[in-house]
Amino acid sequence: MRRKVGRRMSMRGIAPVPRDYIIKLIEKVDYMNYGYQIGGGKYTPEEQRMRNKALISLLYLSARRISEIVGRTTVTKDGKFLEWSGVRVRDFSKRKYKDRDGNIYDALVMRCEILKKSRPYQAEVIMLMDDEPFISYILSWLEYVKKKWGMNAKLFDITPTRSLQILKALDPGINNHWFRHMRLSHLAEYLNPYQLTERIGHWESVAPAVAYVHGRVSEYLKAVEQARRV
């Protein structure tokens, strides 16, 4: 059972799902019944399917919260309204990175506002261009929105509440931190806490990252086997 920690929802006790499960969620989008939006909304059923596949893919690859992707309005303790517009087409760019061995990596870079203690700050999220099938859904929707509504258009013109309703229709256990939790759990198999914190967690200390670094069961069993020879 999830429990609240302060104002945030803890993911303690929520076991990570395999990467293939995220792919199956995307596949389920095609079997959902999408009618035309009430009140003459601008998305057709097919556009809604495209959008929702891209939303799932971006939430997973970026490890960002729903509100950081689609935007939100909140009230600070002193009564001020703060509004995050969510990511726009102009916030995406393509870059190349080279490692020490000379290998070249093509990446999709997303600028987004990170919400920390009611103070947003800009950060960059780096995603591999060959991280399929997720990246294709993101790029397809990105190009579609760019052509139809322009560079300044919001990538997902939808509220956090509606986003969560759509995602919960695919899996009732999904919450605002669900995709972030899964992505961080998967990356923790290969990144140390400092890398998780710097590149994708954006926490103020490495303590939250340590909670994700459990190590593979196979590595644990290997250590147990070796310990028998001590």
N, C-alpha and C positions, 0 to 999 in steps of 0.2 A: 504494500500500500504506500502511495506517495504521501509525504508529510510536508507541511509548510515550514520553511525556515525563514523567520522574519516575514517579508512580503513575497519571497521567492519560493517556488516549488522545488523541493529536492527530488532528484532522480534516483536516490538511494533505493536499492531493491529492484530497480528496473533493469533486467538483464539485457545486454546488447543483442540486437538481432544481426544475422549475417547480412552482408552486402546484398546478396541475392534477394533478400526479403524487400529491400528498398526498391529493387527492380520490379518485383512482383506488384508492389503498390502502384507503380507507374502503369503497369499493364492493366491493373484493375480500373484505371481511369476510363478506358475505352468501353467498359461495361456499365458505367454509371449513366443514369438517365439525366441528361442536361437539356432542359427546355430553354426557350428564349427568356432572357432576364426580364423580370417584372418592371413595368414602367418604361419600356423601350430602351433597356440597357444596351450597351454598345457591343456586347459579345454574343456571337452566335454559338450554338452548341459545339460546333467544331472548334471555334476559337477558344471556348472554355476548356476543351480537352487539351489543346495545345498549351494554353496558359498553365493549367494544373500540372501537366507533366513537367513543364519548365520550373514551376514553383517547387515541386518536390525535389527535382534535381539540384536546384540552386540551394535550397535549404540544406540538403545533405552535403554537397561539395564545399559549400562555404562555411558550414558549421555555425551559421548565424541564427539568431532568434527570428521568429516570424515577424515581429514588430520592426526589427532592423531591416528586413527586406521589403516589406510592404508599407512601412511607415506607421506612425501612431501619434496620438496627442496625449500628454500626461500633465499632471499638475504637481508642482514642486511643493515642499513643505511650507514655503512662504506664499503660496497661492498663485504663483506664476504659471502660465500655460507655456509648455514647450512642445513644439511640433517637429516631428521627423517625417520628412516627405517620402522616405523609402528610396530605393535605388531607381535611377533613371537610365535611359539608354546611353546617355553621355558618360555615365560612370563606368563604362566598360571599355577596355582596350586590350589589344593583343601585343605581347612582348616575347622576346627570346631571352633565355638565360643560359649561361655556360658554366659548367662545374669545373673543378680543378683538373679533371681528366680530359677536358675539351668536349664533353658531350653537350649537345644543344637541346634545350627543352623549350617547346612552344607552350605558352601559357596564356590563359584568359585572366585578366586582372580586373577586379571589381573594387571600386571605392565605395565605402559605406560608412555610415555613422554608427559608432559603437556607443551604446547606452551604458554609462557608468555613474551611479549615484546622481542621476538626473542631469548629468553633464555630458553631452555628446562630444565625441572627437572623431576625426577622420582616420580611417585605417584602410589598408589594402588587403584584399583577400586574393591569393594566387591559386589558380586551378589549372591543372594540366589539360592541354587541348586534346589529348588522346584518352582522357578518362571517360571512356564510353561505358554504357550508352548515355550517361547523364549529360555530358557536354553537348551532344547533338541536340537534345531537347532545349537546352538553354540557348544555344546559338540560333536555332530555328525560330524560337519565339522572339529573341532579341532582334533578329533581322526583320521579322514580320512587323513588330511594333515600330521599328525604325522607319520602314517604308510607309506604314499606314498613318502613324501619328507623329513621327519626327524624333530627332535626337533628344529633345527635352521631355519627351513623354515618360511617364512612370512605367516601369517594366511590368508592374502588377497593380493595376488600378482597382484595388480591392482592399477592404478593411481587414485588420487582424482577426476580428470576430468571424467574418465570413470565411476567411482563409482556414481558420481552425475548424469551422463547421464542415468544410469540404474535406479536410484531411481526416477528421474523425469519422466521416462516412466510409473512409477506406480502412481505418483502424481506430476504434474507440479509445485506445490507449494513448494516442498521440496528444501531446500538449505543446506549449510554446517552446520548450527546450528539447523535445524528443529527438529531432533530427540532429541537433547539435550534440546531444549525448551519444548518439550512435556513431557519428563521424569521429568524435574525439576518442571514443572507445576503440574504433578501428585504427586510428592513427597512432594511438598509444602503444600499439604493438611494435611500432617501428621508430617512434620519436621519443626522446627523453623528455622529462618534465619541463626543462628550460626551452626546448624547441617548441613544445606544445604551447607554452605560455607566450612566447615571443611571436610565433607565426600565426596562431589561430585562436588561442584562448583569450589573450588580451586581459589576463587577470593582473591584479596588483602584486601578487606573490605567486610562487610556484606551488603553493599548498593545494589549490584545486586540481592542478595537473597531476600531482602525485596520486590522487584518488583514482585516476584513470589508468595508471600504469600498474597493471596486474601481472603482466607477463603471460606467455602462452602456457597452457597446461602441459604441452609436450616438453617445454623447457624445464618446467617444474619436475616432471617425471624423470627427465634425464638427470637432473640434479639429485633426485632421490636415489636413482640407480647408482650414481657415482658415490653417494654418501655410504652406500653399503660396503664400499671397498676401503673406507677410511680405517 
